[in-house]
Amino acid sequence: MNYQNNPEFAKSLDAKDKLKSYRQRFHFPKQKDGSQKLYFCGNSLGLEPKNTGDYIDEVIEDWRTYGVDGHTDAEYPWMPYHEFLAKPMAKIVGAKESEVIIMNTLSVNLHLMMVSFFRPTPKKRKILIEADAFPSDLYGVQSQLKFHGLDPEKDLILWQPDQDQYYNISDFDQLIDAHKDEIALVLIGNTNYYTGQFFDMAHITQKCKLHDITVGFDLAHGVGNINPDLHQLGVDFAVWCTYKYLNSGPGSLGGCFVHEKHHSNKHIPRFEGWWGHNKTTRFNMRQAFDPINSAEAWQLSNPPILSMAAVRASLDVFDEAGFNNILEKSKKLTGYLEFLLNDLEDDNIKIITPKNPEERGCQLSIRFLDSDKSFFEKLTKAGVVADWREPQVIRIAPAPLYNSYEDVFNFVKLLKHIRYAG
Ligand SMILES: Cc1ncc(COP(=O)(O)O)c(C=O)c1O
């Protein structure tokens, strides 16, 4: 057996890990016997940081103490509360503070962005999306097409993956070259929720710009997991959620990026609400809508501070740990998982996530060619929290902030036991 495939080796990696103390700062679900579950589901719902309760309690306490004056008098006043989130959030998505806003939830934000940035003309009216996009994104683009009187059958172009679910960028290029005069919007779910493939955002954005095509990304599986460098690449817009790798709690708020090149354009159509209006005159009431010169202009309502407190708690942990450290560990941790799986030398186990670490985040999607869901259920019973996606795929996402090398080792050990001994 390879010396790396050994619990002592996994422990030695943990001992050297700069981020090892962060594991203690999260609540792990427990098994009946009180032992910690092996949690690998940060791609669905991240674990609760232990500081979350305090941040929420602080808002509750301020509400109790100040009533309505909490908007201005609380230590973290509610009026500008979303502004406290913009800086740490911007670092994670590679944006300027003014380009980022935490608001609503992902699918809502996607629609708001398409209201502004999907402006079809009779000729340039199509949307291109990856074929296996998350269903909500597909419903979003299909319903936007219908909303504009267009036909989703004809006006939606699907970028197809190969037989291994891998999306080749050359196929994307060919689609753009063939339809460049008809495509108004490219919307890509980056990182792909099913395979964990991270598409080449620089290439996609550049190609779209060449042909005057608006480009947006759904970063639900990317945010906190890869560095999307949104500003530098010149992406038009992006949306994401904060409940996966950003650990902000079930159904928590979404994030939105609008490139600054669009901020001062007063002609961009948008759905308007009072929280997008110029802050200095917002309370004068009855004035014509005067959009804030930032991504804040897309806000509609005054925000839910209790939910924002959970986002602030989580972003503070992220900021303290340092996003580059998180990304660095992520590559090593996922690489270790990949190594251990490959070391099984089992022809019926196929990792469908790209091998190249630059083309993925922390998730590995593993296809078990000879197993059905009962195998996954046995893993679950043994204390593994992961998810099953038809057909035959288990997604495992070791999250660098709270997973250890030993977790990864123990997962593969359990998998081996169930597969070959049980
Ligand atoms: C890739 C992707 N897009 C969109 C969504 C929908 O998110 P929401 O329910 O927050 O709108 C999800 C949810 O998991 C997702 O994974």
The ligand as a Gaussian input file, in Angstrom:
#p B3LYP/6-31G(d) Opt

LIG

0 1
 C      -26.411000      26.094000      -9.591000
 C      -27.632000      26.533000      -8.858000
 N      -28.398000      27.504000      -9.393000
 C      -29.513000      27.940000      -8.768000
 C      -29.905000      27.396000      -7.563000
 C      -31.174000      27.898000      -6.928000
 O      -30.907000      28.661000      -5.792000
 P      -32.057000      29.428000      -4.963000
 O      -33.007000      28.391000      -4.469000
 O      -31.304000      30.061000      -3.825000
 O      -32.693000      30.396000      -5.863000
 C      -29.134000      26.401000      -6.961000
 C      -29.541000      25.803000      -5.674000
 O      -28.934000      24.910000      -5.141000
 C      -27.970000      25.956000      -7.625000
 O      -27.213000      24.981000      -7.129000

